[in-house]
């Protein structure tokens, strides 16, 4: 199955399974030896934007988001992501929308709770290729 998938990816998208890898956020990123940047630099910028957005969102919902009474411990977190889109009027800014699925333990109410929240992260890549989140908005 992996061989078939590898052949299909190389034919359709122009890269092999060895060209991408998923990091701890679950976002596929081009490897240093990947041919993705040779084929489509926008794909690399989008992947970097998605990774920076995922890191910002994970930090926000784990450490800053006020759920329940405020005395909570996040016990499970999962994200759904839309594809990044170019922010109008900007060359290297992307807007990435997402939705978090959060489970937490509220120590004051001594109960487990679940919630969801939509959000949008704006990222920017500088001239050195470093990508960072510049805006975070709850929807």
N, C-alpha and C positions, 0 to 999 in steps of 0.2 A: 504494500500500500504506500509506504514512504517513497519507494522508487517511482511509482506512478504519479504521486503528488509532486515529487521533485521534477519530473519530466514536464508535467502540466505547468508548473510554476515557471520553469525555464522557457517554455514555449510561449506562454501567454504574457507573463510579466517581465521576462528577460533577466531573471536572477534565479539562483539555486537555493536550496534549503540551507546550505552553508553560508549564505550571504546575510541571513538575518538571525536574530536571537531575541528571546523575550527576557526582560529584566525583572526585578522584583515587583514592579508595578503591573506586570502583565502586558506591557506595551512592547511590540516588536520594534527593534532598533537595528539599523544596518551595522554590521561588523566592520572593523577597520579594513578588512580585505574585500568587503562587499562591492558589488558592481552597481548597486542601486544609484549611487551618486553620479556615476558615469551615464546612466540612462535617464535619470530624472532628478535634478537637484531639488525640485519642489517636494518630492516624496521624502527626502531627507529632512527638509525644513519642517514638513508636517509631522514627521515622526518625532523630531526634537521638540516641537511645540506640544505634542500630545504627552510626551514624557514629562516635560516641565509642568504641564497642567496637572498631571496625575500626582506628581510629588507635592505640589501646592495644595491640591484638594485633600490628599491623605493627611497632610499636616494640619490643615484647617479643621477637618472633621474629627480628628483624633484629639487635638489639643486646644482648639479655640471655640468650636461650636458649642453653644449652650443648649444642651438637651436636658429635659426633665428638670429636677430641682437644682441642677448645677453641680451636685456632688455625685458625679457619675464616672463609671469606668466603661470605656468602649470595649465590648466583647467580640464583636464581629463587624466587619466593614467590607462593602463590595461596591464597585462602580460600574455604571454603563456609560459608554462614551459615544458621542457623535464624532464624525470626522472634522478635523480643524478646517476652518474657512479663513481666507485672507480677510483681515480687517480693512474695510474700505478706506482709502486714503493713506495706507501704510504699505511699505514695501516688504518688511520682514515681521509684521505682526499678524498673529493668528488668534481667532476666537474659537474656543473649544467648549462646547456645551456637554454637560454630564448630569448624571443622577446618582446620588449616593443611597445605599441601603445600609442603614445603621442599626445595630443592636447594642444596647447598653444596659448596665446594671445601675439602678438608681439607689444609692445607699440610704438616702433619707426615707424613701418609700419602700425600701427593701424589696424591689421587684425588677424584673427584666422587662424592657420595653423595646419596641421597634419603631422606626420612623424612616421616611424617605425625604429627600430634598433635592430639587433641581438647582443647578448653578451654572455659571459661565466663567471661564478663566481666559484672560487675555495674556498672551505671551509675546515676547519680542526676542529676536536673535540679533546680536550685535555684529559688527564687522569682523570680529574674531571668531565667530561661529558659536559663541556662548548664548544659550537660550535661558531666559528666566521669566517667571510670572510677573506681570506688571499691574494686573488688576484681577480682583476676585469678586463676583457678584452672586448673591443668592437670588433665585427667581421664585 
